[in-house]
């Protein structure tokens, strides 16, 4: 499957237009592990200007996705709707909140509909690819797909999370199952893992997931 390309310029344009209407949530840069409380009574967008966040499914605390700045979060929130995930901040995050009405008015005022649609299309495609990777035919395929995703993430993120922890937080496979697959891939010289951290992918059968 063709790799998704994040529309970074569209994210930047939208965030720049919305910042004058937004309120800074993070007062300091020591943000690792902090949660943003979302309320069903108030529909808000969240503007990630710096750092990364994990969106965690409330029902089982599974990480749905990890998003890196620039990013707009909260497109699925609306007043009275059910809140099914929380937002967990990574280190050194700078994130703002803006009421949905104010955001949509700003999009209209600055004629950013094209950028807005690019963002929405990207987010839908991202979730589609994620779901496909988690519904692979075998446990090995699931692990391979998540390893491929991990390898594309920034070095500073990848160097601070072990491969097994990254995978375990994002799927329902048991830790022992993940360990067996990682050990097999390492023995087959498909991947290089040093002290638990993924350093290189040589070859992975990820195409079988799609």
C-alpha positions as CSV (number, residue, x, y, z in Angstrom):
1,X,0.0,0.0,0.0
2,X,1.3,3.5,-0.8
3,X,2.6,5.3,2.2
4,X,0.5,8.1,3.6
5,X,1.9,11.6,3.2
6,X,0.9,13.9,6.0
7,X,-0.3,17.3,4.6
8,X,2.0,19.3,6.9
9,X,1.4,22.7,5.2
10,X,-2.4,22.3,5.5
11,X,-2.0,21.5,9.2
12,X,0.2,24.6,9.7
13,X,-2.1,26.9,7.8
14,X,-5.2,25.8,9.8
15,X,-3.4,26.0,13.2
16,X,-2.0,29.5,12.4
17,X,-5.5,30.7,11.5
18,X,-7.0,29.2,14.7
19,X,-4.4,30.2,17.3
20,X,-5.8,33.7,17.8
21,X,-9.0,32.1,19.0
22,X,-7.4,29.4,21.1
23,X,-6.4,29.0,24.7
24,X,-3.0,27.5,25.7
25,X,-3.6,24.3,27.8
26,X,0.0,23.4,28.8
27,X,1.5,25.9,31.2
28,X,4.9,24.2,31.2
29,X,6.9,21.8,29.1
30,X,6.9,18.9,31.7
31,X,3.8,17.3,30.2
32,X,4.8,13.6,29.8
33,X,1.8,11.4,30.8
34,X,-0.6,14.2,31.5
35,X,-4.2,13.7,30.3
36,X,-6.5,16.3,28.8
37,X,-10.0,16.1,30.1
38,X,-12.6,16.2,27.4
39,X,-16.3,16.9,28.2
40,X,-19.3,15.8,26.2
41,X,-21.1,19.1,26.9
42,X,-18.5,21.2,25.1
43,X,-17.2,20.5,21.6
44,X,-13.5,21.6,21.2
45,X,-10.7,21.2,18.8
46,X,-7.1,20.8,20.1
47,X,-4.2,22.3,18.3
48,X,-0.9,20.5,18.7
49,X,1.8,23.0,17.9
50,X,4.7,21.1,19.5
51,X,5.5,17.6,20.7
52,X,3.2,14.5,20.4
53,X,0.1,13.0,22.0
54,X,-1.4,9.5,22.3
55,X,-5.1,9.1,22.0
56,X,-6.2,6.3,24.4
57,X,-9.4,4.4,24.1
58,X,-11.3,4.9,27.4
59,X,-12.8,1.5,27.5
60,X,-9.5,-0.4,27.7
61,X,-6.7,2.3,27.7
62,X,-5.4,1.0,24.3
63,X,-3.5,3.6,22.3
64,X,-5.5,4.3,19.2
65,X,-2.9,6.4,17.5
66,X,0.1,8.7,18.2
67,X,0.0,12.1,16.6
68,X,3.0,14.4,16.1
69,X,2.9,18.2,15.7
70,X,1.5,20.0,13.8
71,X,-1.9,18.3,14.3
72,X,-5.5,19.1,14.9
73,X,-7.4,16.8,17.3
74,X,-11.1,16.6,18.1
75,X,-12.8,16.4,14.7
76,X,-15.1,13.7,16.1
77,X,-16.1,15.7,19.2
78,X,-19.5,17.4,19.2
79,X,-21.7,18.7,21.9
80,X,-23.7,15.9,23.6
81,X,-21.7,13.2,21.8
82,X,-20.0,10.3,23.5
83,X,-16.3,10.7,24.4
84,X,-14.6,7.5,23.6
85,X,-10.9,8.4,23.9
86,X,-8.7,10.6,26.1
87,X,-5.6,12.6,25.1
88,X,-2.3,11.7,26.7
89,X,0.5,14.3,26.3
90,X,4.0,13.4,25.4
91,X,7.1,15.3,26.7
92,X,7.4,19.0,25.9
93,X,4.0,19.4,24.4
94,X,2.5,22.7,23.4
95,X,-1.2,22.3,22.8
96,X,-4.2,24.7,22.6
97,X,-7.9,24.3,22.8
98,X,-10.5,26.2,20.7
99,X,-14.3,26.0,20.7
100,X,-15.6,24.2,17.6
101,X,-17.9,27.1,16.6
102,X,-14.9,29.6,16.8
103,X,-12.8,27.2,14.8
104,X,-15.3,26.6,12.0
105,X,-16.0,30.4,11.8
106,X,-12.3,31.0,11.4
107,X,-12.0,28.3,8.7
108,X,-14.8,30.1,6.8
109,X,-13.3,33.6,7.3
110,X,-9.9,32.6,6.0
111,X,-11.2,30.4,3.2
112,X,-9.3,27.3,4.4
113,X,-11.9,24.7,3.2
114,X,-9.3,23.0,0.9
115,X,-6.8,22.7,3.7
116,X,-9.5,21.5,6.1
117,X,-10.6,18.8,3.7
118,X,-7.1,17.6,3.2
119,X,-6.7,17.2,6.9
120,X,-10.0,15.3,7.2
121,X,-9.1,13.0,4.3
122,X,-5.7,12.3,5.7
123,X,-7.1,11.5,9.2
124,X,-9.6,9.1,7.7
125,X,-7.0,7.4,5.6
126,X,-4.7,7.2,8.6
127,X,-7.3,5.4,10.7
128,X,-8.1,3.1,7.7
129,X,-4.5,2.0,7.4
130,X,-4.2,1.6,11.2
131,X,-7.3,-0.6,11.3
132,X,-6.1,-2.7,8.3
133,X,-2.8,-3.3,10.1
134,X,-4.6,-4.5,13.3
135,X,-6.9,-6.9,11.4
136,X,-4.1,-8.8,9.6
137,X,-4.3,-12.5,9.1
138,X,-1.8,-13.5,11.7
139,X,-0.1,-12.2,14.9
140,X,3.1,-12.0,13.0
141,X,1.5,-9.6,10.5
142,X,0.2,-7.4,13.2
143,X,3.6,-7.1,14.8
144,X,5.3,-6.5,11.5
145,X,2.9,-3.8,10.6
146,X,3.4,-2.0,13.9
147,X,7.1,-2.3,13.6
148,X,6.9,-0.7,10.2
149,X,5.0,2.2,11.7
150,X,7.4,2.6,14.6
151,X,10.3,2.8,12.2
152,X,8.8,5.8,10.5
153,X,8.4,7.8,13.7
154,X,10.9,10.5,14.8
155,X,14.2,9.2,16.3
156,X,13.7,10.9,19.6
157,X,10.4,9.1,20.0
158,X,11.6,5.7,18.9
159,X,14.7,5.9,21.1
160,X,12.6,6.3,24.2
161,X,10.2,3.4,23.8
162,X,11.0,-0.3,23.5
163,X,9.6,-2.2,20.5
164,X,7.6,-4.5,22.7
165,X,6.1,-1.7,24.7
166,X,5.1,0.2,21.6
167,X,3.3,-2.8,20.2
168,X,1.8,-3.9,23.4
169,X,0.1,-0.5,23.9
170,X,-1.5,-0.6,20.5
171,X,-2.9,-4.1,20.0
172,X,-4.6,-6.9,22.0
173,X,-1.8,-9.4,21.6
174,X,-0.3,-10.7,24.8
175,X,3.3,-9.7,25.8
176,X,4.5,-13.3,25.4
177,X,3.1,-13.5,21.9
178,X,4.8,-10.3,20.9
179,X,8.1,-11.5,22.4
180,X,8.0,-14.7,20.4
181,X,7.3,-12.9,17.1
182,X,10.1,-10.3,17.8
183,X,12.6,-13.1,18.7
184,X,11.7,-14.9,15.5
185,X,12.1,-11.8,13.4
186,X,15.4,-11.1,15.0
187,X,16.7,-14.6,14.4
188,X,15.6,-14.4,10.8
189,X,17.6,-11.1,10.5
190,X,14.5,-9.2,9.5
191,X,15.0,-6.6,12.2
192,X,17.7,-5.2,14.5
193,X,16.8,-4.6,18.1
194,X,19.4,-3.4,20.6
195,X,18.5,-3.5,24.3
196,X,14.8,-3.7,23.3
197,X,14.9,-0.7,21.0
198,X,14.2,-1.0,17.3
199,X,17.2,0.3,15.4
200,X,16.8,-1.1,11.8
201,X,14.3,-3.0,9.6
202,X,15.9,-5.1,7.0
203,X,12.9,-6.8,5.5
204,X,9.3,-7.4,6.7
205,X,6.3,-9.1,5.0
206,X,4.0,-6.1,5.7
207,X,2.3,-6.4,2.3
208,X,0.4,-9.4,3.6
209,X,-1.7,-7.1,5.8
210,X,-3.2,-5.2,3.0
